[in-house]
C-alpha cells in the first residue's frame, strides 16, 4: 500500500514539473524589455524583448 502512494505521489510531482516547464517556455509579445517583467525565466537568465518576443537570455 505504501508503494502505491509513493508511486502516485511521484506521478503527481512529475506531472506538475512537466506543466511548469511547458508553461515557462511560452513567450509573450512585447515592444520593450519592460513588458517582459512577468515572463518566468530560470535563475541565471533574464527576460529580454528580442524581435517582439520575450525570451530568456
PLY file of the C-alpha trace (Angstrom):
ply
format ascii 1.0
element vertex 57
property float x
property float y
property float z
element edge 56
property int vertex1
property int vertex2
end_header
0.00 0.00 0.00
2.86 2.35 0.78
4.46 1.76 -2.62
1.17 2.66 -4.28
1.05 6.04 -2.51
4.71 6.69 -3.31
4.02 5.94 -6.97
1.01 8.26 -7.07
2.96 11.00 -5.27
5.84 10.64 -7.75
3.49 10.81 -10.73
1.86 13.99 -9.38
5.24 15.66 -8.88
6.40 14.70 -12.38
3.16 15.97 -13.90
3.44 19.30 -12.09
7.07 19.70 -13.16
6.13 18.97 -16.76
3.32 21.55 -16.67
5.64 24.14 -15.13
8.32 23.61 -17.77
5.90 23.76 -20.69
4.31 26.94 -19.34
7.71 28.57 -18.78
8.66 28.14 -22.41
5.77 30.27 -23.70
6.77 33.68 -24.94
4.77 36.90 -24.83
4.65 39.70 -27.38
6.47 42.84 -26.31
7.55 46.25 -27.51
10.32 46.78 -24.94
12.09 44.87 -22.19
9.76 46.47 -19.62
6.91 44.32 -20.98
8.85 41.14 -20.14
8.97 41.64 -16.36
6.39 38.90 -15.71
7.98 36.34 -18.04
9.27 33.40 -15.95
12.94 32.55 -16.52
15.33 30.19 -14.81
17.70 31.74 -12.27
20.79 32.86 -14.24
18.79 34.20 -17.21
16.82 37.42 -17.57
13.76 38.15 -19.73
14.51 40.46 -22.63
12.50 41.68 -25.60
14.05 40.33 -28.81
12.23 40.79 -32.13
8.85 41.40 -30.43
9.08 38.29 -28.22
10.06 37.90 -24.58
12.95 35.45 -24.39
15.17 34.31 -21.54
18.78 35.32 -22.20
0 1
1 2
2 3
3 4
4 5
5 6
6 7
7 8
8 9
9 10
10 11
11 12
12 13
13 14
14 15
15 16
16 17
17 18
18 19
19 20
20 21
21 22
22 23
23 24
24 25
25 26
26 27
27 28
28 29
29 30
30 31
31 32
32 33
33 34
34 35
35 36
36 37
37 38
38 39
39 40
40 41
41 42
42 43
43 44
44 45
45 46
46 47
47 48
48 49
49 50
50 51
51 52
52 53
53 54
54 55
55 56
